[in-house]
Amino acid sequence: MKISVELTLSPLQDEFELAIIHFIKKLRASKLTVLENPLSTQVYGDYDDVMHVLTVEIKEAFELIERGLLFMKIVKSDRHDYEPHF
């Protein structure tokens, strides 16, 4: 099953940029499709592959920050090639 996941990592501390950059670089290094914009990062792929990568990388990201939030939306379909039709 293919999924699309939107992630927003929000460390609740000063000096947060390095933790976010590290998290995104680790996602990029996976075999998953990763797209970014200034507000979030999207990850696309097979459910088991995506969830495995996210489990490992979210844990590492949380270990690198003192406090933080991670917002995640999951859609059951691969939407990486979505283009608005209006």
GUKOLRO-71343 format. One record per residue: residue number from 0; residue in three letters; x, y, z of N, C-alpha, C in turn. Coordinates in steps of 0.2 Angstrom, whole numbers. Example, Ala and Ser with C-alpha at 12.3 -4.5 7.8 and 13.67 -1.06 7.14 Angstrom:
+------+------+-------+-------+-------+-------+-------+-------+-------+-------+-------+
: nufi : keke :    nX :    nY :    nZ :   caX :   caY :   caZ :    cX :    cY :    cZ :
+------+------+-------+-------+-------+-------+-------+-------+-------+-------+-------+
:    0 :  ALA :    66 :   -28 :    39 :    62 :   -22 :    39 :    66 :   -16 :    39 :
:    1 :  SER :    64 :   -11 :    35 :    68 :    -5 :    36 :    64 :     0 :    39 :
+------+------+-------+-------+-------+-------+-------+-------+-------+-------+-------+
This chain:
+------+------+-------+-------+-------+-------+-------+-------+-------+-------+-------+
: nufi : keke :    nX :    nY :    nZ :   caX :   caY :   caZ :    cX :    cY :    cZ :
+------+------+-------+-------+-------+-------+-------+-------+-------+-------+-------+
:    0 :  MET :     4 :    -6 :     0 :     0 :     0 :     0 :     4 :     6 :     0 :
:    1 :  LYS :     3 :    11 :    -4 :     7 :    17 :    -5 :     4 :    22 :     0 :
:    2 :  ILE :     8 :    26 :     3 :     6 :    32 :     7 :    10 :    38 :     6 :
:    3 :  SER :     7 :    44 :     8 :    10 :    50 :     8 :    10 :    53 :    15 :
:    4 :  VAL :    15 :    56 :    17 :    16 :    58 :    24 :    18 :    65 :    24 :
:    5 :  GLU :    15 :    70 :    27 :    17 :    77 :    28 :    20 :    77 :    35 :
:    6 :  LEU :    26 :    80 :    36 :    29 :    81 :    43 :    31 :    88 :    44 :
:    7 :  THR :    30 :    90 :    50 :    32 :    97 :    52 :    35 :    95 :    59 :
:    8 :  LEU :    42 :    96 :    59 :    46 :    95 :    66 :    47 :   102 :    68 :
:    9 :  SER :    45 :   103 :    75 :    45 :   110 :    78 :    48 :   109 :    85 :
:   10 :  PRO :    55 :   110 :    85 :    58 :   110 :    91 :    56 :   116 :    96 :
:   11 :  LEU :    55 :   115 :   102 :    53 :   120 :   106 :    59 :   123 :   110 :
:   12 :  GLN :    64 :   125 :   107 :    70 :   128 :   110 :    74 :   132 :   105 :
:   13 :  ASP :    78 :   136 :   108 :    83 :   140 :   104 :    88 :   135 :   100 :
:   14 :  GLU :    91 :   137 :    95 :    96 :   134 :    91 :    93 :   127 :    89 :
:   15 :  PHE :    87 :   127 :    85 :    84 :   122 :    82 :    86 :   120 :    75 :
:   16 :  GLU :    89 :   124 :    71 :    90 :   123 :    64 :    94 :   117 :    63 :
:   17 :  LEU :    99 :   116 :    66 :   103 :   110 :    65 :    99 :   103 :    66 :
:   18 :  ALA :    95 :   103 :    71 :    91 :    97 :    72 :    86 :    96 :    66 :
:   19 :  ILE :    83 :   101 :    63 :    79 :   100 :    58 :    82 :    98 :    51 :
:   20 :  ILE :    88 :   102 :    50 :    92 :   100 :    44 :    94 :    93 :    44 :
:   21 :  HIS :    97 :    90 :    50 :    99 :    83 :    51 :    93 :    79 :    49 :
:   22 :  PHE :    87 :    80 :    52 :    81 :    76 :    51 :    80 :    75 :    43 :
:   23 :  ILE :    80 :    81 :    40 :    78 :    81 :    33 :    83 :    78 :    29 :
:   24 :  LYS :    90 :    79 :    31 :    95 :    75 :    27 :    95 :    68 :    28 :
:   25 :  LYS :    93 :    65 :    34 :    92 :    58 :    35 :    86 :    55 :    31 :
:   26 :  LEU :    81 :    59 :    30 :    75 :    57 :    26 :    77 :    57 :    18 :
:   27 :  ARG :    81 :    62 :    16 :    83 :    62 :     9 :    88 :    56 :     8 :
:   28 :  ALA :    92 :    54 :    13 :    96 :    48 :    12 :    93 :    41 :    11 :
:   29 :  SER :    86 :    41 :    13 :    82 :    35 :    12 :    81 :    34 :     5 :
:   30 :  LYS :    78 :    28 :     3 :    76 :    27 :    -4 :    69 :    29 :    -5 :
:   31 :  LEU :    66 :    33 :    -1 :    59 :    36 :    -1 :    60 :    42 :    -6 :
:   32 :  THR :    54 :    44 :    -8 :    53 :    50 :   -12 :    52 :    56 :    -7 :
:   33 :  VAL :    56 :    61 :    -6 :    55 :    66 :    -1 :    55 :    73 :    -5 :
:   34 :  LEU :    50 :    77 :    -3 :    49 :    83 :    -6 :    49 :    88 :     0 :
:   35 :  GLU :    51 :    94 :    -1 :    51 :    99 :     4 :    48 :   106 :     2 :
:   36 :  ASN :    46 :   109 :     7 :    44 :   116 :     6 :    46 :   120 :    12 :
:   37 :  PRO :    45 :   126 :    13 :    47 :   130 :    19 :    43 :   128 :    25 :
:   38 :  LEU :    37 :   125 :    25 :    33 :   123 :    30 :    33 :   116 :    32 :
:   39 :  SER :    35 :   112 :    28 :    34 :   104 :    29 :    39 :   100 :    25 :
:   40 :  THR :    39 :    94 :    26 :    43 :    89 :    22 :    38 :    84 :    21 :
:   41 :  GLN :    37 :    81 :    14 :    33 :    76 :    12 :    37 :    70 :    11 :
:   42 :  VAL :    35 :    64 :    13 :    38 :    58 :    11 :    33 :    53 :     8 :
:   43 :  TYR :    35 :    50 :     3 :    31 :    45 :    -1 :    34 :    39 :    -2 :
:   44 :  GLY :    30 :    33 :    -2 :    32 :    27 :    -3 :    27 :    21 :     0 :
:   45 :  ASP :    30 :    15 :     0 :    26 :    10 :     3 :    25 :    10 :    10 :
:   46 :  TYR :    20 :     9 :    13 :    18 :    10 :    20 :    23 :     7 :    24 :
:   47 :  ASP :    25 :     1 :    24 :    30 :    -2 :    28 :    37 :     1 :    28 :
:   48 :  ASP :    39 :     3 :    22 :    46 :     7 :    21 :    45 :    13 :    24 :
:   49 :  VAL :    40 :    17 :    23 :    40 :    24 :    26 :    39 :    24 :    33 :
:   50 :  MET :    35 :    19 :    36 :    34 :    19 :    43 :    41 :    17 :    47 :
:   51 :  HIS :    44 :    12 :    43 :    51 :    10 :    46 :    56 :    16 :    47 :
:   52 :  VAL :    57 :    19 :    41 :    61 :    25 :    41 :    59 :    31 :    46 :
:   53 :  LEU :    53 :    32 :    46 :    50 :    37 :    51 :    51 :    35 :    58 :
:   54 :  THR :    50 :    29 :    60 :    51 :    27 :    67 :    58 :    28 :    69 :
:   55 :  VAL :    63 :    26 :    65 :    70 :    27 :    66 :    72 :    34 :    66 :
:   56 :  GLU :    70 :    38 :    61 :    72 :    45 :    61 :    69 :    50 :    66 :
:   57 :  ILE :    63 :    48 :    67 :    59 :    53 :    72 :    62 :    51 :    79 :
:   58 :  LYS :    64 :    45 :    81 :    67 :    44 :    87 :    74 :    48 :    88 :
:   59 :  GLU :    78 :    47 :    82 :    84 :    51 :    82 :    83 :    58 :    83 :
:   60 :  ALA :    78 :    61 :    79 :    77 :    68 :    79 :    75 :    70 :    87 :
:   61 :  PHE :    71 :    66 :    90 :    69 :    68 :    97 :    75 :    67 :   102 :
:   62 :  GLU :    79 :    63 :   100 :    85 :    62 :   105 :    90 :    68 :   104 :
:   63 :  LEU :    90 :    72 :    98 :    94 :    77 :    97 :    91 :    84 :   100 :
:   64 :  ILE :    85 :    84 :   102 :    82 :    90 :   104 :    80 :    89 :   111 :
:   65 :  GLU :    79 :    95 :   115 :    77 :    94 :   122 :    69 :    94 :   122 :
:   66 :  ARG :    66 :    98 :   118 :    58 :    97 :   118 :    56 :    99 :   111 :
:   67 :  GLY :    51 :    96 :   109 :    48 :    97 :   102 :    42 :    94 :   101 :
:   68 :  LEU :    39 :    96 :    95 :    33 :    93 :    92 :    34 :    90 :    85 :
:   69 :  LEU :    31 :    85 :    84 :    31 :    83 :    77 :    23 :    82 :    74 :
:   70 :  PHE :    22 :    86 :    69 :    15 :    85 :    67 :    15 :    81 :    60 :
:   71 :  MET :    11 :    76 :    60 :    11 :    71 :    54 :     4 :    70 :    52 :
:   72 :  LYS :     4 :    70 :    45 :    -3 :    69 :    42 :    -1 :    63 :    37 :
:   73 :  ILE :    -5 :    58 :    37 :    -4 :    52 :    33 :   -10 :    51 :    28 :
:   74 :  VAL :    -9 :    50 :    21 :   -14 :    49 :    16 :   -13 :    43 :    13 :
:   75 :  LYS :   -18 :    39 :    12 :   -17 :    32 :     9 :   -18 :    33 :     2 :
:   76 :  SER :   -12 :    35 :    -1 :   -11 :    35 :    -8 :    -4 :    39 :    -9 :
:   77 :  ASP :    -1 :    38 :   -15 :     5 :    41 :   -17 :     3 :    48 :   -20 :
:   78 :  ARG :     4 :    53 :   -17 :     2 :    60 :   -20 :     8 :    64 :   -22 :
:   79 :  HIS :    14 :    61 :   -23 :    20 :    65 :   -25 :    19 :    69 :   -31 :
:   80 :  ASP :    15 :    66 :   -36 :    15 :    70 :   -42 :     8 :    74 :   -43 :
:   81 :  TYR :     5 :    76 :   -37 :    -1 :    80 :   -37 :     0 :    87 :   -40 :
:   82 :  GLU :    -4 :    89 :   -45 :    -4 :    95 :   -48 :   -11 :    98 :   -47 :
:   83 :  PRO :   -12 :   104 :   -45 :   -19 :   107 :   -45 :   -22 :   107 :   -52 :
:   84 :  HIS :   -28 :   106 :   -52 :   -32 :   107 :   -59 :   -36 :   113 :   -59 :
:   85 :  PHE :   -34 :   118 :   -56 :   -38 :   124 :   -56 :   -34 :   130 :   -57 :
+------+------+-------+-------+-------+-------+-------+-------+-------+-------+-------+
